[in-house]
Amino acid sequence: MIAATAERSSRTRTGSAGHGHHRALVLWGGGAVVAVVFFAWLFWGRGGGAEGVSAGAAEVARLERKKDAAGLGSMMTGGDTERAALAAGALARATGSAALPALHAALADARPDVRRAAATGLGHTGDRAAAPALLKALADPQAPVRAAAAGALGRVRPWDAVDPLLKALDDEDLAVRGAAADALNKIAGVRLQFDPGQVSRVERRKAIAKARQTMAMSKPMYDEYEKTRK
């Protein structure tokens, strides 16, 4: 009787563990499905079908895992905008600084989404050699591209970007102003007293003048930090 009870108890524990493992797999699988569905929905309204987007994302992921620079580069110049934009980010993650030439070229693409993704990708390389191209992209006619360029400059942290980013604090687009402020914070290692949402241009320019002073005072600290990187 005791042995039978022990056996039933063991089966119960084993079954519970099995069901728990099964539930974990179901939850994980469900999360993956939700992510795929959300990704497809994100681009559905932009003219792409859910199946095409999912297939494109899967293909980009496969090429990224293989570090297939040629394949990703070819996809970046292809006619599918979503795949081209995804490939730009994947190329930067997969190959780092080796992606610079292709990403530089992508900044001249006629499609704003591809230029935005290329700017973001250049930031992900972390290479200061990306700075000149990103500074040029900071003047792109499309606000999302300018915001991406500002964010990327915050990642590569060149001091040459300080003045252009200070000017970008007065950009007509809120997202660009926010990205520029964040980039300056990262470059100087300080928190600027600047509100990107300030509507009054007069007050905003007063804040920009103060930000310029703060950045100037932060330069010696920046220079000291740069010495530790060399």
C-alpha positions in Angstrom: 0.0 0.0 0.0 2.8 2.4 0.9 4.7 1.4 -2.2 1.6 2.0 -4.4 1.1 5.4 -2.9 4.7 6.3 -3.4 4.5 5.2 -7.0 1.4 7.3 -7.6 3.1 10.2 -5.9 6.1 9.8 -8.2 3.9 9.6 -11.3 2.1 12.8 -10.1 5.3 14.7 -9.7 6.7 13.5 -13.0 3.4 14.3 -14.7 3.4 17.8 -13.1 6.9 18.4 -14.3 6.0 17.2 -17.7 2.9 19.4 -17.9 5.0 22.3 -16.6 7.6 21.7 -19.3 4.8 21.4 -21.9 3.2 24.6 -20.7 6.6 26.4 -20.9 7.0 25.2 -24.5 3.5 26.4 -25.4 4.1 29.8 -23.8 7.4 30.2 -25.6 5.9 29.1 -28.9 3.0 31.4 -28.4 5.3 34.3 -27.7 7.2 33.6 -30.9 3.9 33.4 -32.9 2.8 36.7 -31.4 6.1 38.3 -32.3 5.8 37.1 -35.9 2.1 38.2 -36.1 3.0 41.6 -34.7 5.8 42.1 -37.1 3.6 41.2 -40.0 0.9 43.5 -38.8 3.4 46.3 -38.4 4.1 46.3 -42.2 0.7 45.2 -43.4 -0.6 48.7 -43.7 2.4 49.7 -45.7 1.5 47.6 -48.7 3.2 44.3 -47.8 1.4 41.0 -47.2 1.9 39.3 -43.9 3.3 36.2 -45.5 5.8 38.2 -47.6 7.0 40.1 -44.6 7.4 37.0 -42.4 9.3 35.3 -45.2 11.5 38.3 -45.7 12.3 38.6 -42.0 13.1 34.9 -41.9 15.4 35.1 -44.9 17.2 38.1 -43.4 17.7 36.3 -40.1 19.1 33.3 -41.9 21.6 35.4 -43.8 22.6 37.2 -40.6 23.2 33.9 -38.8 25.5 32.9 -41.7 27.2 36.4 -41.7 26.4 36.4 -45.4 27.5 39.9 -46.3 27.0 39.4 -50.0 23.5 38.1 -49.6 22.5 40.9 -47.2 24.1 43.5 -49.4 22.2 42.2 -52.4 19.0 42.3 -50.4 19.7 45.9 -49.4 19.7 47.0 -53.0 16.7 44.9 -53.9 13.2 46.2 -54.7 11.6 45.1 -51.5 11.8 48.1 -49.1 11.1 46.2 -45.9 13.6 43.5 -46.7 16.2 46.1 -47.7 15.8 48.0 -44.4 16.0 44.8 -42.4 19.1 43.7 -44.3 20.9 47.0 -43.5 20.5 46.4 -39.7 21.4 42.8 -40.1 24.5 43.5 -42.1 25.8 45.9 -39.4 25.2 43.4 -36.6 26.7 40.5 -38.6 29.9 42.1 -40.0 30.5 45.3 -37.9 32.9 47.8 -39.5 33.1 45.7 -42.7 29.6 46.8 -43.4 30.6 50.5 -43.7 30.9 50.7 -47.5 27.6 49.1 -48.1 25.8 51.2 -45.4 27.4 54.4 -46.7 26.0 53.5 -50.2 22.6 52.8 -48.7 22.4 56.3 -47.2 22.0 57.5 -50.9 19.1 55.1 -51.5 16.0 56.8 -52.8 13.9 55.1 -50.1 13.7 56.9 -46.8 13.2 53.6 -44.8 16.4 52.2 -46.3 18.3 55.4 -45.5 17.0 55.3 -41.9 18.0 51.7 -41.5 21.4 52.4 -42.9 22.0 55.3 -40.5 20.9 53.1 -37.6 23.2 50.3 -38.8 26.2 52.7 -39.0 25.6 53.5 -35.4 25.6 49.8 -34.5 29.0 49.3 -36.0 30.4 51.7 -33.3 33.0 52.8 -35.8 34.1 56.5 -35.8 34.7 56.2 -39.5 30.9 56.3 -39.9 30.7 59.8 -38.5 31.1 61.8 -41.8 28.3 59.9 -43.5 26.1 60.3 -40.4 26.7 64.0 -40.2 25.6 64.3 -43.8 22.5 62.2 -43.0 21.7 64.6 -40.2 20.6 67.0 -43.0 18.4 64.4 -44.8 15.0 65.9 -46.0 13.2 63.1 -44.1 12.8 63.5 -40.3 13.0 59.7 -39.5 16.4 59.6 -41.3 17.7 62.6 -39.4 16.5 61.2 -36.1 18.3 57.9 -36.9 21.5 59.7 -37.8 21.4 61.7 -34.6 20.9 58.5 -32.6 23.7 56.8 -34.4 26.1 59.7 -33.7 25.3 59.2 -30.0 26.6 55.6 -30.4 29.9 56.4 -32.1 30.4 59.6 -30.0 32.6 61.9 -32.2 33.1 65.4 -30.8 32.9 66.7 -34.4 29.1 66.0 -34.2 28.5 68.3 -31.2 27.9 71.5 -33.2 25.6 69.8 -35.8 23.7 68.1 -33.0 23.3 71.4 -31.1 21.8 72.8 -34.3 19.5 69.8 -34.6 18.1 70.7 -31.2 16.2 73.3 -33.1 14.9 70.9 -35.7 11.2 71.3 -36.7 10.6 67.6 -35.8 10.2 66.5 -32.1 11.8 63.1 -32.7 14.9 64.7 -34.2 15.3 67.1 -31.3 14.9 64.3 -28.8 17.5 62.1 -30.6 19.9 65.0 -30.9 19.6 65.7 -27.1 20.1 62.1 -26.3 23.2 61.9 -28.5 24.7 65.0 -26.9 24.1 63.5 -23.5 26.0 60.3 -24.6 28.9 62.2 -26.2 29.5 64.4 -23.2 28.5 62.0 -20.5 26.2 64.6 -18.9 22.4 65.3 -18.8 21.6 68.5 -20.6 18.8 70.7 -19.3 16.9 70.6 -22.5 13.2 69.8 -23.2 12.7 68.6 -26.8 9.0 69.2 -26.4 9.5 73.0 -25.8 7.1 74.7 -28.2 8.4 78.2 -27.8 11.3 78.6 -30.2 12.6 81.6 -28.2 12.8 79.5 -25.0 14.2 76.5 -27.0 17.0 78.6 -28.3 17.8 79.9 -24.8 18.1 76.2 -23.7 20.3 75.5 -26.7 22.6 78.3 -25.7 22.9 76.8 -22.2 23.5 73.3 -23.8 26.3 74.8 -25.9 28.0 76.1 -22.7 27.5 72.7 -21.0 29.1 70.9 -23.9 32.1 73.3 -23.9 32.7 72.7 -20.2 32.4 68.9 -20.8 35.1 68.9 -23.5 38.1 68.3 -21.1 36.3 65.3 -19.5 35.6 64.0 -23.0 39.3 64.3 -24.0 40.4 62.5 -20.8 38.0 59.7 -21.6 39.3 59.5 -25.2 42.8 58.9 -23.9 41.7 55.8 -22.1 40.3 54.4 -25.4 43.6 54.6 -27.2 
